[in-house]
Amino acid sequence: MRLWRWVSVTLFAVMLPFPLRSQDLIQMFNEGLRLYHEGKGDEALALFRKVVEINPNDGEAWVYIGTILLSKKDFDGAISALEKGLAQSLPGHIAALGWVNLGVAFQLGRKDIAKAIEAYERAIAFKPDLPEAHYNLILAHLTQNNFAEAVKVGERAFSVMGKLLKPEQVQSTFNKALELLTRDYDKALELLRSMAQQQLPRPEFHWLMGQAYDGLKQFSRAALFYAQAAALAPQVARYHLAFGQALRQMKRLPEAAKVLERATSLDNRDAFALTLLGITYAELGRWQEAAITLRRAVEIDPQNFDARATLATVYERLGQINQAMQEYLVALGIREEPVTLNNLALLYMAQGESAEQSGRLKEADEAYQQAIQRLRRALQLNPNFALAQRNLAVALRKRARVLLQQGQAKLAEETFQEAEKVLQSYLAQTSDPSAKLELARLMSDRKRYDDALKLVREVITAQPKLEEAYILLGFIALQLMRLDDAEQAYMQALKLNPKSADAMVGLGAVAFYRNRLDEAEAWFTRALEVNPNNPYAKQNLELVKRAKERGK
């Protein structure tokens, strides 16, 4: 969160000259200062107002009045008082502080960034090394997304209040720190701290520069400045968080994980930081750590959509499908996102396939309907979501096949037709070979084998090394009992991928139809060695064993 800095003039009060004040006014003014020092703002304000009633040209009293009103968030009153004070002749440091506070009042009270920027520039003209003026000026440009100007005024702040080291020296040190980071983050921070102290030992300025470069999408520069902020203030979680985010943008995921771990150890209630760390773990394939971290994030913030959706994908990778579906459903209750709807639909489709393979056709039909419902909704939200369009066609085809097995021929045909329409619409926009193959599967399910073969051959001509195409070619040849063609197609698939369980199952089927039961058994067994969960290999192996028993 960005915080505006207004300046209390308390620390400078003892140095104020009073040549134009009578003894009574001096006494009244000093009493106001005493009360102001003691935090009695209302009483101090009353005395300063008495001073300006007697002497309306007392600029310093007006500056105090404006500063007190600013602290009360009476922005219009503060602006009026500060403008009156700044219209008078003032010592340079008091004028600078007055201009800073006037800028804050314009920024927060009237949302007038242009006048705020002008005020901060005036403050810097009076006192070039005033940190609050530089800080607020950079921040003002950031709020306008004027990132290039923010960098420019930030570099000026460094040159006035510190110094910028040579770029090659800075980059060399940063590279060394990155090399150390995953092994010893504290040692990396020591190296960065030494460099940062030479430039400007104020972490908040490094943080602002990081935000400016972030806005320019110069993420390595952003990371450099965020790293120095974290090095100068290692107990501030948000600096580590910003550094970790920038490292993610640089695709330095192991380093990002290390830095985000530090951020979450410093603030273990920051749901955003935990979510980012969990996502990083997931991208690194550290699934168990991702699950633990994301569960913490949703415990802190149950409405955290990103944590819920990512946790669902993590559960998928861990094989915890029921938990994955539950998290997707909760995430969608927070916010409907097309990608999340698509992901949930895929799980319903997997449920449908499992039920279909086990002969639980009613259960399969219900699962496919759930998938279709989610995919339709995804396309309502984003009609151009190509993946959802393709998956909708798949779900429709699979449901049509189940309906056919249930004897609902009319509804099956209508569903097949809708699936074909969706695919044809999709193919009109893209030359996606997988979509052509899906259309070929649909044709095959409808026993339009010639149309299916034509599509598969088109795909193979365009992409002769696509394993999936040869698997489908072999399947269609099997349906037509063209065993030589089927064998040739499956062997080509196996040549492309020696661990293709689907090709092995196909070759086993060819051997079975030729009554070569030992050969068929060997292929199905080999397929299960590659993929122990292949349902067709399991079913066919049992079929072969029963056939061999009958033949004894």
LINQUIDA-V296356 format. One record per residue. N is the residue number from 1. RES is the residue in three letters. SS is DSSP state (H for helix, E for strand, C for the rest). PSI is psi in whole degrees, 0 to 359 (* if undefined). Layout:
((N	RES	SS	PSI) (N	RES	SS	PSI))
This chain:
((1	MET	C	138) (2	ARG	C	135) (3	LEU	C	125) (4	TRP	C	147) (5	ARG	C	115) (6	TRP	C	161) (7	VAL	C	124) (8	SER	C	135) (9	VAL	C	10) (10	THR	H	314) (11	LEU	H	342) (12	PHE	H	356) (13	ALA	H	323) (14	VAL	H	344) (15	MET	H	1) (16	LEU	C	132) (17	PRO	C	150) (18	PHE	C	48) (19	PRO	C	335) (20	LEU	C	8) (21	ARG	C	142) (22	SER	C	170) (23	GLN	H	319) (24	ASP	H	318) (25	LEU	H	321) (26	ILE	H	316) (27	GLN	H	317) (28	MET	H	318) (29	PHE	H	315) (30	ASN	H	325) (31	GLU	H	321) (32	GLY	H	319) (33	LEU	H	318) (34	ARG	H	313) (35	LEU	H	322) (36	TYR	H	317) (37	HIS	H	322) (38	GLU	C	2) (39	GLY	C	15) (40	LYS	C	73) (41	GLY	H	318) (42	ASP	H	317) (43	GLU	H	320) (44	ALA	H	318) (45	LEU	H	318) (46	ALA	H	318) (47	LEU	H	318) (48	PHE	H	324) (49	ARG	H	325) (50	LYS	H	323) (51	VAL	H	314) (52	VAL	H	340) (53	GLU	H	321) (54	ILE	H	318) (55	ASN	C	90) (56	PRO	C	347) (57	ASN	C	12) (58	ASP	C	91) (59	GLY	H	321) (60	GLU	H	321) (61	ALA	H	319) (62	TRP	H	322) (63	VAL	H	319) (64	TYR	H	318) (65	ILE	H	312) (66	GLY	H	321) (67	THR	H	318) (68	ILE	H	317) (69	LEU	H	324) (70	LEU	H	319) (71	SER	H	337) (72	LYS	C	2) (73	LYS	C	26) (74	ASP	C	80) (75	PHE	H	318) (76	ASP	H	317) (77	GLY	H	320) (78	ALA	H	316) (79	ILE	H	314) (80	SER	H	313) (81	ALA	H	315) (82	LEU	H	321) (83	GLU	H	321) (84	LYS	H	318) (85	GLY	H	317) (86	LEU	H	347) (87	ALA	C	346) (88	GLN	C	168) (89	SER	C	124) (90	LEU	C	153) (91	PRO	C	147) (92	GLY	H	316) (93	HIS	H	327) (94	ILE	H	319) (95	ALA	H	318) (96	ALA	H	315) (97	LEU	H	321) (98	GLY	H	318) (99	TRP	H	322) (100	VAL	H	312) (101	ASN	H	326) (102	LEU	H	320) (103	GLY	H	317) (104	VAL	H	318) (105	ALA	H	318) (106	PHE	H	318) (107	GLN	H	309) (108	LEU	H	325) (109	GLY	H	314) (110	ARG	C	0) (111	LYS	C	33) (112	ASP	C	89) (113	ILE	H	322) (114	ALA	H	314) (115	LYS	H	326) (116	ALA	H	313) (117	ILE	H	317) (118	GLU	H	318) (119	ALA	H	317) (120	TYR	H	322) (121	GLU	H	321) (122	ARG	H	320) (123	ALA	H	316) (124	ILE	H	326) (125	ALA	H	324) (126	PHE	H	322) (127	LYS	C	90) (128	PRO	C	338) (129	ASP	C	25) (130	LEU	C	110) (131	PRO	H	318) (132	GLU	H	325) (133	ALA	H	314) (134	HIS	H	316) (135	TYR	H	309) (136	ASN	H	328) (137	LEU	H	314) (138	ILE	H	315) (139	LEU	H	322) (140	ALA	H	317) (141	HIS	H	324) (142	LEU	H	321) (143	THR	H	338) (144	GLN	C	4) (145	ASN	C	26) (146	ASN	C	73) (147	PHE	H	323) (148	ALA	H	318) (149	GLU	H	325) (150	ALA	H	319) (151	VAL	H	317) (152	LYS	H	310) (153	VAL	H	333) (154	GLY	H	317) (155	GLU	H	324) (156	ARG	H	318) (157	ALA	H	317) (158	PHE	H	319) (159	SER	H	329) (160	VAL	H	315) (161	MET	H	345) (162	GLY	C	226) (163	LYS	C	150) (164	LEU	C	124) (165	LEU	C	166) (166	LYS	C	137) (167	PRO	H	320) (168	GLU	H	326) (169	GLN	H	317) (170	VAL	H	314) (171	GLN	H	320) (172	SER	H	316) (173	THR	H	319) (174	PHE	H	318) (175	ASN	H	320) (176	LYS	H	320) (177	ALA	H	319) (178	LEU	H	323) (179	GLU	H	325) (180	LEU	H	336) (181	LEU	H	310) (182	THR	C	335) (183	ARG	C	318) (184	ASP	C	90) (185	TYR	H	321) (186	ASP	H	321) (187	LYS	H	322) (188	ALA	H	319) (189	LEU	H	324) (190	GLU	H	317) (191	LEU	H	317) (192	LEU	H	323) (193	ARG	H	318) (194	SER	H	318) (195	MET	H	316) (196	ALA	H	321) (197	GLN	H	329) (198	GLN	H	329) (199	GLN	H	298) (200	LEU	C	111) (201	PRO	C	48) (202	ARG	C	106) (203	PRO	H	328) (204	GLU	H	331) (205	PHE	H	323) (206	HIS	H	322) (207	TRP	H	316) (208	LEU	H	320) (209	MET	H	323) (210	GLY	H	318) (211	GLN	H	322) (212	ALA	H	314) (213	TYR	H	328) (214	ASP	H	313) (215	GLY	H	328) (216	LEU	C	359) (217	LYS	C	28) (218	GLN	C	79) (219	PHE	H	331) (220	SER	H	323) (221	ARG	H	320) (222	ALA	H	314) (223	ALA	H	320) (224	LEU	H	313) (225	PHE	H	320) (226	TYR	H	321) (227	ALA	H	320) (228	GLN	H	324) (229	ALA	H	315) (230	ALA	H	324) (231	ALA	H	321) (232	LEU	H	331) (233	ALA	C	71) (234	PRO	C	349) (235	GLN	C	2) (236	VAL	C	110) (237	ALA	H	322) (238	ARG	H	335) (239	TYR	H	317) (240	HIS	H	321) (241	LEU	H	313) (242	ALA	H	319) (243	PHE	H	315) (244	GLY	H	319) (245	GLN	H	317) (246	ALA	H	321) (247	LEU	H	324) (248	ARG	H	318) (249	GLN	H	332) (250	MET	C	359) (251	LYS	C	25) (252	ARG	C	72) (253	LEU	H	318) (254	PRO	H	318) (255	GLU	H	320) (256	ALA	H	318) (257	ALA	H	317) (258	LYS	H	316) (259	VAL	H	318) (260	LEU	H	330) (261	GLU	H	319) (262	ARG	H	317) (263	ALA	H	316) (264	THR	H	336) (265	SER	H	329) (266	LEU	H	329) (267	ASP	C	91) (268	ASN	C	10) (269	ARG	C	8) (270	ASP	C	99) (271	ALA	H	325) (272	PHE	H	314) (273	ALA	H	319) (274	LEU	H	319) (275	THR	H	314) (276	LEU	H	320) (277	LEU	H	317) (278	GLY	H	318) (279	ILE	H	320) (280	THR	H	315) (281	TYR	H	316) (282	ALA	H	317) (283	GLU	H	335) (284	LEU	C	357) (285	GLY	C	17) (286	ARG	C	74) (287	TRP	H	317) (288	GLN	H	316) (289	GLU	H	323) (290	ALA	H	315) (291	ALA	H	315) (292	ILE	H	314) (293	THR	H	317) (294	LEU	H	327) (295	ARG	H	321) (296	ARG	H	320) (297	ALA	H	317) (298	VAL	H	337) (299	GLU	H	320) (300	ILE	H	318) (301	ASP	C	88) (302	PRO	C	341) (303	GLN	C	17) (304	ASN	C	97) (305	PHE	H	312) (306	ASP	H	319) (307	ALA	H	318) (308	ARG	H	311) (309	ALA	H	319) (310	THR	H	321) (311	LEU	H	322) (312	ALA	H	315) (313	THR	H	326) (314	VAL	H	315) (315	TYR	H	321) (316	GLU	H	311) (317	ARG	H	333) (318	LEU	C	358) (319	GLY	C	13) (320	GLN	C	76) (321	ILE	H	320) (322	ASN	H	317) (323	GLN	H	322) (324	ALA	H	314) (325	MET	H	320) (326	GLN	H	317) (327	GLU	H	322) (328	TYR	H	317) (329	LEU	H	319) (330	VAL	H	316) (331	ALA	H	318) (332	LEU	H	336) (333	GLY	H	335) (334	ILE	H	313) (335	ARG	C	131) (336	GLU	C	118) (337	GLU	C	134) (338	PRO	H	317) (339	VAL	H	318) (340	THR	H	320) (341	LEU	H	318) (342	ASN	H	316) (343	ASN	H	318) (344	LEU	H	320) (345	ALA	H	321) (346	LEU	H	324) (347	LEU	H	320) (348	TYR	H	321) (349	MET	H	319) (350	ALA	H	320) (351	GLN	H	316) (352	GLY	H	317) (353	GLU	H	317) (354	SER	H	316) (355	ALA	H	320) (356	GLU	H	316) (357	GLN	H	334) (358	SER	C	2) (359	GLY	C	10) (360	ARG	C	77) (361	LEU	H	322) (362	LYS	H	317) (363	GLU	H	320) (364	ALA	H	316) (365	ASP	H	316) (366	GLU	H	319) (367	ALA	H	317) (368	TYR	H	323) (369	GLN	H	320) (370	GLN	H	318) (371	ALA	H	315) (372	ILE	H	318) (373	GLN	H	315) (374	ARG	H	322) (375	LEU	H	323) (376	ARG	H	318) (377	ARG	H	320) (378	ALA	H	320) (379	LEU	H	335) (380	GLN	H	318) (381	LEU	H	325) (382	ASN	C	91) (383	PRO	C	343) (384	ASN	C	12) (385	PHE	C	92) (386	ALA	H	319) (387	LEU	H	320) (388	ALA	H	324) (389	GLN	H	314) (390	ARG	H	316) (391	ASN	H	328) (392	LEU	H	317) (393	ALA	H	319) (394	VAL	H	313) (395	ALA	H	319) (396	LEU	H	317) (397	ARG	H	316) (398	LYS	H	320) (399	ARG	H	318) (400	ALA	H	320) (401	ARG	H	319) (402	VAL	H	318) (403	LEU	H	322) (404	LEU	H	319) (405	GLN	H	334) (406	GLN	C	1) (407	GLY	C	11) (408	GLN	C	69) (409	ALA	H	318) (410	LYS	H	311) (411	LEU	H	324) (412	ALA	H	315) (413	GLU	H	319) (414	GLU	H	321) (415	THR	H	319) (416	PHE	H	316) (417	GLN	H	319) (418	GLU	H	318) (419	ALA	H	317) (420	GLU	H	319) (421	LYS	H	317) (422	VAL	H	316) (423	LEU	H	318) (424	GLN	H	321) (425	SER	H	318) (426	TYR	H	316) (427	LEU	H	339) (428	ALA	C	341) (429	GLN	C	346) (430	THR	C	160) (431	SER	C	31) (432	ASP	C	115) (433	PRO	H	327) (434	SER	H	328) (435	ALA	H	323) (436	LYS	H	320) (437	LEU	H	324) (438	GLU	H	320) (439	LEU	H	323) (440	ALA	H	320) (441	ARG	H	317) (442	LEU	H	315) (443	MET	H	319) (444	SER	H	317) (445	ASP	H	330) (446	ARG	C	10) (447	LYS	C	26) (448	ARG	C	68) (449	TYR	H	324) (450	ASP	H	316) (451	ASP	H	319) (452	ALA	H	314) (453	LEU	H	321) (454	LYS	H	315) (455	LEU	H	317) (456	VAL	H	318) (457	ARG	H	327) (458	GLU	H	317) (459	VAL	H	316) (460	ILE	H	323) (461	THR	H	319) (462	ALA	H	324) (463	GLN	C	83) (464	PRO	C	353) (465	LYS	C	26) (466	LEU	C	104) (467	GLU	H	316) (468	GLU	H	325) (469	ALA	H	320) (470	TYR	H	326) (471	ILE	H	314) (472	LEU	H	322) (473	LEU	H	317) (474	GLY	H	319) (475	PHE	H	314) (476	ILE	H	318) (477	ALA	H	323) (478	LEU	H	318) (479	GLN	H	329) (480	LEU	C	1) (481	MET	C	31) (482	ARG	C	80) (483	LEU	H	323) (484	ASP	H	317) (485	ASP	H	319) (486	ALA	H	314) (487	GLU	H	316) (488	GLN	H	317) (489	ALA	H	315) (490	TYR	H	323) (491	MET	H	323) (492	GLN	H	319) (493	ALA	H	319) (494	LEU	H	328) (495	LYS	H	320) (496	LEU	H	326) (497	ASN	C	96) (498	PRO	C	347) (499	LYS	C	28) (500	SER	C	103) (501	ALA	H	325) (502	ASP	H	320) (503	ALA	H	320) (504	MET	H	319) (505	VAL	H	317) (506	GLY	H	317) (507	LEU	H	326) (508	GLY	H	321) (509	ALA	H	319) (510	VAL	H	313) (511	ALA	H	321) (512	PHE	H	314) (513	TYR	H	335) (514	ARG	C	3) (515	ASN	C	28) (516	ARG	C	77) (517	LEU	H	322) (518	ASP	H	318) (519	GLU	H	317) (520	ALA	H	315) (521	GLU	H	320) (522	ALA	H	318) (523	TRP	H	316) (524	PHE	H	322) (525	THR	H	317) (526	ARG	H	321) (527	ALA	H	320) (528	LEU	H	333) (529	GLU	H	324) (530	VAL	H	315) (531	ASN	C	93) (532	PRO	C	343) (533	ASN	C	11) (534	ASN	C	111) (535	PRO	H	325) (536	TYR	H	323) (537	ALA	H	318) (538	LYS	H	309) (539	GLN	H	315) (540	ASN	H	326) (541	LEU	H	318) (542	GLU	H	320) (543	LEU	H	317) (544	VAL	H	316) (545	LYS	H	319) (546	ARG	H	321) (547	ALA	H	320) (548	LYS	H	324) (549	GLU	H	318) (550	ARG	H	331) (551	GLY	H	352) (552	LYS	C	*))
